[in-house]
Amino acid sequence: MQDKTIDNALLALRKDMIRNGGDGLTHVEALLTMRGVGLPAVLPSGSTQQAKGVWHGC
């Protein structure tokens, strides 16, 4: 698996955990930090706003 694929999967998992709750958020964030991936802001689901200063992409 490519690093970008793993990073994107972890980011999607983090977003889902923030929006819907779930155990393990600190673990996912720790893995992202260890991989050198920034933690972008996560907006509530259904929001039409765009986050400012958010990191886009890997």
C-alpha positions as CSV (number, residue, x, y, z in Angstrom):
1,M,0.0,0.0,0.0
2,Q,1.2,3.5,-0.8
3,D,1.9,6.0,2.0
4,K,-0.7,8.4,0.5
5,T,-3.4,5.7,0.6
6,I,-2.7,4.9,4.3
7,D,-2.6,8.6,5.2
8,N,-6.0,9.2,3.4
9,A,-7.6,6.2,5.1
10,L,-6.4,7.5,8.5
11,L,-7.7,11.0,7.7
12,A,-11.1,9.6,6.7
13,L,-11.3,7.5,9.8
14,R,-10.4,10.5,12.0
15,K,-13.1,12.7,10.3
16,D,-15.7,9.9,10.8
17,M,-14.7,9.6,14.5
18,I,-15.0,13.3,15.1
19,R,-18.4,13.6,13.4
20,N,-20.0,10.4,14.7
21,G,-18.1,9.7,17.8
22,G,-16.1,6.5,18.5
23,D,-13.3,5.2,20.5
24,G,-9.7,5.5,19.3
25,L,-9.5,9.0,18.1
26,T,-6.4,9.7,20.1
27,H,-4.8,6.6,18.6
28,V,-5.6,7.6,15.0
29,E,-4.3,11.1,15.6
30,A,-1.1,9.7,17.1
31,L,-0.6,7.5,14.0
32,L,-1.1,10.5,11.7
33,T,1.4,12.6,13.8
34,M,4.0,9.8,13.7
35,R,3.6,9.7,9.9
36,G,4.1,13.5,9.7
37,V,0.6,14.2,8.5
38,G,-1.1,17.5,9.6
39,L,-4.4,17.4,11.3
40,P,-6.9,19.5,9.3
41,A,-10.0,21.1,10.8
42,V,-13.1,19.0,10.5
43,L,-16.4,20.7,9.9
44,P,-19.7,19.3,11.1
45,S,-21.3,17.0,8.5
46,G,-23.7,18.8,6.1
47,S,-21.9,22.1,6.6
48,T,-21.8,24.3,3.5
49,Q,-19.0,26.4,5.0
50,Q,-15.4,25.9,3.9
51,A,-12.8,25.8,6.7
52,K,-10.2,28.5,6.5
53,G,-6.5,27.6,6.7
54,V,-7.2,24.0,6.2
55,W,-4.5,21.7,4.8
56,H,-5.7,20.1,1.5
57,G,-4.0,16.9,0.2
58,C,-1.0,14.9,1.1
